[in-house]
Amino acid sequence: MGPSQAFSTAEKLRKAGNSYFKKGRFNAAIEAYTEAITLCPDIPVYYTNRALCHLKRNDWTRVEEDSRKAIQLEQNSVKAHYMLGLALLQKQEYADGVKELERALDLGRGANPKGYMVEEIWQELAKAKYMEWEDLSSKRSWELQNLKEACENALKEKHDAFEMEGFLDEAGPTHMKQLEALGRAFEKAAEADTPSEVPDYLCCKITLDIFRDPVITPSGVTYERSVILNHLEKVGNFDPITREPLDQSQLISNLAIKEAVEAYLQQHGWAYRTE
């Protein structure tokens, strides 16, 4: 079979696999994609399609294998990086999984900033980041509580020693002040892990959600990219707040706000939580 004929047959198998997939016949789809790969082993979409079938069957080892192969063939494959990230998270390799999801998100934003894949990737990334924060937060909370108890016990021993020596009148007020200061110190230490309101300047004025990919208009207003693009497409070519004329080409990435958001999320992982 010549190369052109092999490719033609492989494409028919891919389309058959797609049809099986839509009907939920994942095993049949896997067989079709596998035959296509046998004929044309250098086409990345065959691997990402098969990886998606494995994902539906929760076969994460094969999801990882096919995703890695697809990336070897096409380094900028959004779907391959995305599914590889999910597979690594399943293996509890959080750092590498998050890295792959971030790569998929960057690639997805470049290809189609308001596409469904970008939102889907962000949701999974935010979920992974929140879980990572939750785990670390629990450990920090436990360590702080143990340290606080140790400090309180040390102060109590000191107070008891003063009491035994007959200095209770002097030691009592001092002991209370020290306990209050200790409480304030540990309350301050726990602030970063205590959920609160995200500062307004880090949130989109339309969605009120924390920025993911902020862009600024000539009027000086910053919006979430996908949100303002949707407004321009469906409502009209004007800034929704200032009402000034606005074209998609005039949107510029607000790198200062993006860096501020990243720094904030680094210190306040609870802000990754999505409803």
Buried (B, 14 or more C-beta within 10 A) or exposed (E): EEEEEBBBBBBBBBEBBBEBBEEEBBEBBBBBBBBBBEBBEEBBBBBBBBBBBBBBEEBBEBBBBBBBBBBEBBEBBBBBBBBBBBBBBBEEBBEBBBBBBBBBBBBBBEEBBBBEBBEBBBEBBBBBBBBBBBEEBEEBEEEBEEEBEEBBEEBEEBBEEBEEEEEEEEBEEBBEEBBEEBEEEBEEEBEBBEEEEBEEEBBBBBEEBBBBBBBBBBBEBBBBBBBBBEBBEEEEEBBBEEEEEBEEEBBEEBEEBBEBBEEBBEEBBBBBBEE
